[in-house]
Structure formats: structure tokens, C-alpha cells
Amino acid sequence: MAKVKWGIISCAGIAKKAVVPAIIAAGNSDLHAIASRSLAKANDFAKEYSIPKSYGSYNDLLNDPDIDAVYLPLPNALHKEWTLKALQAGKHVLCEKPLATNEKDVLEMIKVAENYNKILMEAFMYRFHPLTKAVKKYVSQGSLGKIKRISASFSFNSSRPAGDIRFSKELGGGALNDIGCYAVNLSRYLAGAEPVAVYNSWQERSGTGVDNTGIGVLEFPDGLMANIFYSMGTYASRGVEVNGTKGQIIIPDFFSWQGEEDRSFYLVKEDASKEIKVAGAEQYQLQIEEFSKAVLNERMEAPLAVKDDALANRIVMDALAKSAETGKRVYISN
């Protein structure tokens, strides 16, 4: 079987705990190389996971002619720079969310990917989980009637350990970029439309200059509204609710990266309520397999279309940031 040879730029925690095992387990992928700014660190990482090659610079990895695709889990502010370098080096790119820290940069990244005929995708792994697809199916087929409200909550309480890039303004940190992006993405996905206006309020983490907790409203056409809550400073909350005119779906623990466990959600109606069980699956592995399949099929089209998904998500996030700064509702042109 043909396989995509992957390189990873950075020994980031998310790579170690989730994406490296996913590439190793994927049937159509090989983990070929790891790069770090420290060769010793890259060598140790490669030894731990039996990775054939290790590099002491990101450019050295990009110059490896055997690598087909790059996974990029660098700090948010570095996504654009290294995505562009990877694309220009002839590599397909799976970039951690958010793809970039503003709409202008996302547009430039898309243009370069098109110019070099390479696949670029934002790594929203949850979109590949059977739970997400099952909920979308129930919403789309009209089981809840007309959808009127989506509620998505994603939070955790961090003590801000030293060196945590999520609290660095210079590196593109903040709660909206780190976890609020998930709530925005899910709301758009379930709505099947783009919001026409948003309102958002947030509080900054003292001494960091980045947003720590936010509450936002996304106004969609035809009366649908989504409310999102995201925080790096409150007790863990990962629940989602979808309310329609004929029923609701409740998912108490939706945003979980440990997707291999069996999951369930609740369909609540006037005449009946039931728990719907969904078989577990490794969402990171599914993401890698689908991305690699696109590369091998030479479709040059990401499983999550970057224009329709990553760009649209960034536009909404930029509007939420503007609303928080101005204290006003921000309208979006679609």
C-alpha cells in the first residue's frame, strides 16, 4: 500500500500525546522525520518513537525530499511563516488550529497553497469523530425540527505554568485562539451556515495581555443563534446542546481529545427521550488517514476545505475579537 511520508515540525506536547501515535497507527502513513530547534531534543524524540530521521532545524526537515506532508504544531504566531515555507518546499501541510491569527494571513496561506498545488488543512480533529458526524446527521435530517439555538462550552482551569504559550500575546495565545475556535467551528458546522453578526465579551488574564474567558453570541440567518463559552480559567466544561422546535440534543462531554472511548448523546423530545450510543474511534488517526488519502488520491482538496472552513472560522473569530474590543455587535458580510 502506498503511504504518505510525514515530517513533524516541533516536539510539541500535542504531537507527542496525540498526533505521533495517530501517524504510526494510520495504515496509509509513515512517520519519517521529526525536527526541533535542538538536535539533541529531536534525537531523543526520534529514539523514543523509532522515527528514522531527526533534524536540528525546521528548514533541514523541509529540505528532505522524501517527506510528502508536514504536521505543524508550532505556536499560533508562527503558523503562517512555517506553513508558507513548507508549501514552498513542496510539502502538503496539516496545521494546528487556528490556521493563522488573522484573516489576511489565512488568505495568503490559501493563495500559496493554490499556487504550489498543495493541500493545506486546519487540524480540527473532532470533525472526524463518529460522534460529531452522528450529531450532525440528526440535526440535518430534521429530528429536532427547526434549529433555534446551539450552545457550546469549552473550558479548563490553568494555573499558567511558566512558558505556557497559551498565555503569550506575542505567540498568538489567548482563550479564543486556543479553545474558543472549537466552539465557533462546531456552531458553524451544525448550523450549516455562516453567522451574519456576532457579539462577544471577554476578560483578560492579569499580566498577560491575552483573553482568558469569553462569552459570545453568533447570529445566523433565519433566527438561529449560538452562544459560546470558552475559558482557560474556570472549571472544566465541554458540553454542547442543540435546541430545535421539536426537540433537543444534549452532549455533556463533547470536546474530548480521548475519542477512542465509546461516546453517547441524548435526544430529548416531548414523547420520548433516549440515549444514543456511538462507538469510540481515534479522531486524530481518522484525521491523518483522511488527509493522507487526499494526498495519495492527488485530489488536491483537503477533507476540511480551507476556504470554506478555516477562512470562514477565522473571519468569525476576528469579528468576535473586534466585538470584545469595541463592546459592540459586529456584522459579517458573507
N, C-alpha and C positions, 0 to 999 in steps of 0.2 A: 504493500500500500504506500502510495506517495504521502510524504509528510512535510509539513511546514517546519523549517528550522527557525527557532525563536532565539532572540537575544533579549536580555533584560538590562535596562539602564538603571542602576541603583540597587542597593541591597536593602531597600525599604521594608518595613515590617509587613505591609500588606502583601508584598511579593513573597516574603518568606512563609507567611502563615496560610496564604490562600492561592496565589497565582502559580508559584513554582510547583506545588503539588498538582494543580489543575493541568498544567502543561505536561507534566510527567505522566499523568493518568490519561490524557486525551489520546485517542487512537490515531489521530491524524496530525500529531505534533511531536516535535523533538526539542528539548531544551538544549541549545547548542552553546550558549555563552552567557556570562554574567560580567557586568562592568561596574566598577566603583572608582571613586577618586583615589582610593587607597588600594594598591595592588595586593597588599597583604590581606586586606578585608575581602577582596574579590577571590583571592586564592582559598581562603578559609571557607567562604560561601560555596565555592565550586567543589571543594573537597567534601563538604557536608552533604551535598546533593548529587554528587557524581556528575557534575557538569563538565563537558570536555574542555572548554576554554574559559579563561578568566582574563580580564583586562584591567589595567590600572588607569584607564581614561575612557570616557564615553566615546570619544572620536575613534579610538582604536577599535572598539566594538563595531561602530558604524562602517569602518573600512574593511570589515571581514566580509569577503564576497560570498561566503556560504550562508549567511544569515538572510532569511526571507522577510521576517517580521520582527518588530520590536515592541516590547511592552514597556511603557514609560510611567513609573510611579513616583516621579520627582515632585518636589514642592510645586504648588499651583503656579507660582510666578515663573517657573522655568519650563512649563509645558510647551509654550509657543516656541521658544528658542530650540529646544531639542527635538520637538516634533518636526519642525521645518528642516533641521539638519538630517534627521532620519529619512524623511521623504526625499530630500535632495540626494541622499546616498543610495536611493533606490529601494528603501525598505517600506513595507506596509507598517502602519502604526496603530496599536491599541493603547490609547492614552487614558490615564486615570481621570476621573471627574474632578472638577469641572474641566472641560477641554481647554479653556483659557479663562482669563479673569475679566474679559470684556468682549463685547460683540465684534469690535473692529479686528481683534486678534483672531477670533474664530473664523471670520470671513477670509482673512489672509491665509490661515491654515487650510481652509477648504480649497481656496484657489490653487495653492501649491500642490495639494494632493491631486487635484484635477490635472494640473499641468504635467505632473510626473506620472500620471495614470496609476496611482497607488491608493490602496484602501486606507481610510482614516476613520476611526470609530472611538467614541467616548465609552468608557468602561462602566456602564450601568449593568452589572451582573444580574441584579434582581429581575430584570426584564426577561431573562431566560428560564427562570424557575417555573415549574408547573403550577405553583400556587398563583403567581401573577397572571398566568395565561387562563387559569380556571376562573378567577375573579373577573377578568376582562370578558370572558365568554358569557358569564351570567349577566353582566351589565349590558353587553352589546345585544344580546338576544331578547332583551326586554323583560327579564324576570322580575325586575324591580319597578316596572313601569317607566315613567319619565324621570330621569335622574335630576334631582334638585340640589343635592349637597354632597360634597366629598370632604372628608376630614382626614388629615394625615398628620401624625405626630411622631417626631423622631428626636430623641434627646438622650443625653448621658451627662453625668456629673464628673468633670475633670478637675483635678487639683492644680492643673497647669504645671506639669513637670518641666524641669529645666530643659531647654532645647526643643520643646514641642512646637513644631512648625505650624500647627493649627492656630497658635496664638501670636504668630508673626505677621504684622501688616506688610512688611517688605516681601515676604514669601507668598502673599496672597491668601493668608489664613482667614479665619472667621467662621462662624456657625453656618451662615448661608452657603458659603462655598463648600464647606465640609459635609454637612448633612441636610441643610435646607434644600439643596439641589435635588435630593431624592424625593422630598415631598412635592416639589414643583413638578418633577418629571412624572411621578405617578399620577398627580392630579390631571396633567395634560393627557396622559395616556388613557386614563379611564374616561375622561370627558370626550375624547376623540375630537378635540377642537382646541383652538388657542384662545387664551383669555383676551378680552378687549380692554380690560383695565385691572389695576391692582392697587391695593393699599397695604402698607406694611409699617410696623413699628418695632424697633429693636433697642436693646440696651447693650452698651459696650462693656467689655471686661476691663476692669480698672487697670491702668498702666500698660495696656497692650495696643489700644487703638483699633481693635477689631471687634466686630459684633459677637456677642456671647449668647444672646437669647432674642428670638424674634417671633412675632405673630403676624401672619399675613392673610389677606383675602384676595383670591383670584376670581374675577368676574368674567364668566363665559357667556357666549350668546344664549339666547332663549331661556334666561332666568337661572341657569346653573351657576352655583357658587362653590368655591372650595376654600376651606380655611386650613391653614398650615401652622404648625408649631414646631420650632426647632431650637435646640439649646445645647450648649456644652457645659451648662452649669446647673442642671436640675436632675432629679432622679430619672432613671432610665424609663423612657416611654417610646413604644414603637407601634402604636395602634393605628388602625385605619377603619373608617366607616364610610359606607356609600348609602345614601338615602334616596329613595325614589317615591313615586306616588303610590306604589303598590307593595313596597317592602323595603328592607334594608339588608346590607351585608355588614357583618362585624368581624374584624380580624384583630384579635387582641395583641398579637406579636408579629406584625408583618415584616418590619425591617430587621431581619436577622441574617447575618452572613453565614451562619451554620445551617445551610439549606439542605444538607443531606438527611436531616431528621424529617420524619413524617409530619405533615402540617395539616391544619384544618381551619375552616372559617364557618361562620354561622349565617344562614339565610333565614331571616325573620319576616313572617307575613302574618296577616290577621288570622288566617285559618290554620296556619301551621308554621312551626319553626323546626329547623333541623341543622345538625352539624354535618358539614360536607368535608370529607377527608381527602387529602391529596398526598400521594406518595412522595417521599423525600427524593431529592436529587441534588447533586453538587452543582450549584449555579455557576461557580467560576469555571468548572470544567465544561459545562454546556456552552458558556460564552466563548471559551477558547476553541472548542470544536466547531462552533458555527462560524467564527471568524476565519479559522483555518480552512474551512470548507469553501468560503467565498474566495480565498486566495487560490486554492487549488483548482477551483472551477473557473478562475480568471474572469469572474463576473465584474470585478472592479466596483462592486456595490456592497457596502457594509451591511451586516444584518440589522443594525440600527442606523438608518440613513442619516448621515451627519448634517445635511441641510435641514431635513425635516425634524430632527430630534435635538442634536447638540446645539445648533444655532438657535432654534426656537426656545430651547431651555435657557440659553444664555440671555436672550432678549428679555425674557420674563424676569430672570434674576437681576439683570441690570435695572429693570423698572422697579423691582422691589427695593433695591438699594437706593434708588433715587427717591422713592416714596418715603423711606425711613429718614433720609437726609432732609427732605423738604417738609415732611409732615402732611403731604397732600396725596390724593389719589392721582395715579399716573396712568394715562391712556396709552394703549398699544395699537399701532397700525399694523394690520395683518394683510 
